[in-house]
Amino acid sequence: MSESYDVIVIGAGPVGENVADRAVQGGLSAVVVEDRLVGGECSYWACMPSKALLRPGEARRAALRVDGARQGVSGGLDVAAVLERRTSFANGWDDAGQVEWLESAGIDLLRGHGRVSGTRQVTVTGPDGVERVLVARHAVAVCTGSRPVVPDVPGLRDVRPWTNREALETQEVPESLLIIGGGVVAAELAGGFADLGSRVTVLVRSTLLSGYEPFAGEHVGAALEERGVDLRPGVSATSVRVDGEERVVECDDGSTLRVAQILVATGREPQPDLGLESVGLEGGWLPVDETLRVLDGEGEPVEWLYAVGDANHRSPVTHQGKYQARAAGDAIAARAQGRPVDDAPWGVHAATADHLAPAQVVFTDPQVASVGMTAAAAKDAGIDVRVVDEDLGAVAGAALHADGYAGQVRMVVDEERGVIVGMTFVGPDVAELLHSASIAVAGQVPLERLWHAVPAFPTMSEVWLRLLESYGRPRPSRAER
């Protein structure tokens, strides 16, 4: 027997929830299939609990940076209280509230592992091993996220290393922690566990935060080292073994490390066993068109199959995935009802920002906030680039924000069009500056018009004025002269 819905969504993380919600709001019926917790990685093992873990140490340092406040800081963090706060933001790893939201939105939930088993068909294996077959009248959306990669280092899997999941579920702080990796998870959790009292070492195969502007990794690395983190760029683990209560790690620079725990933060990979071979597709990251339909081997869209969020690997962060989900859910509803689909660049059903204005914040201390392209990426794309850098600490608002504030901002300009194609901020609390840059980049606001967006004094936003002054005051047009 089979059950029918207009839309079947595999994966009930933020992305799957939003695809289903937009489809239902568009007049369709929807079911989501989930084999873990409704709310997904972001709610329980990534965004929310990790930022809750990081915030107490950041808040304490913020007080220490302001004379008059620092004198009132008399001790360190209460580790038990930090872990309890982290747990509260993960709702104790209980998804009852998220399930209630699905019900209120008119979305059905089916627990179990879902896999594509034919055209518009999904087979769900429930916790009891019983299989149910679902048939979609219009669309199946693969919103299965990704999973952490554990590299093939001899002995590493045998010592049961942490990934982000175990690190963010832990009820105890290890005396010493080795982190393998140099990306966002590695940088954030290196600081977080150092704040909680771990002796942290980080093996960075290349450079810290290598996908960002080079100064981002330099600022974050210097701050981590100042807090006692041992950063080892260019060093990789070659073997791992257990000796009593310790993990012994041999490295390619000849050093040996003995640590209580290892955290692997070396990237993500697609979820396996999605059944895509049943419809002639390969596994792995799923290429999609601008409305998030999966492309077949010939580059043509599969009319009924969508891949949204990490599954397509376009811009694997929660907010970009939710942005994609809204576009995909609305496109599914439009196609189902025979309405026009606007898939032109910046169209209502197109996820254009994935390419031209992806935004991300790294919640290290200092924070890194970026949107659009780095200078190197813009040059590689053939853009006539001009780079403008400013010292964020020289702005009056930053000096008020913290004594000795240190930060940097980079504006990447497309000279031919006179618009910003990328911005990067580094410094304490710069996350709240990012959206103004996102609007400038996504809106392709001419630099001449940005002169009329006056930043308030004395705020850190005044760095916009400094950037424009460094770039140069626009000349009046011939008619005005």
ABEGO torsion letter per residue (X at the ends): XBBBBABBBBEABAAAAAAAAAAAAAGBBBBBBBABBBGEAAAAABAAAAAAAAAAAAAAAAAAABBGAAAABABBBBAAAAAAAAAAAAGGGBAAAAAAAAAAAGBBBBBEBBBBAEBGBBBBBBAAGBBBBBBBAABBBBBAEBBBBBBBBBGAAAAGBBBAAAAAABABBBABBBBBEABAAAAAAAAAAAAAGBBBBBBBABBBGAABBAAAAAAAAAAAAAAGBBBBBGBBBABBBBBEABBBBBBAAGBBBBBABBBBBAEBBBBBGAGAAAAGBBBEBBBBBAAGBBBBAAGBBBAABBBBEAAAGABBBAAAAAAAAAAAAAAAAAAAAGBBBBABBGBAABBAAAAAABBBBBABOBBBBBBEBBAAAAAAAGBBBBBBBBBAAABAAAAAABBGBBBBBBBBBBAAAGBBABBBBBEBGAAAAAAAAAAAAAAGBBAAAAAABBBBOBBAAAAAAAAAAAAEBBBBBAAAX
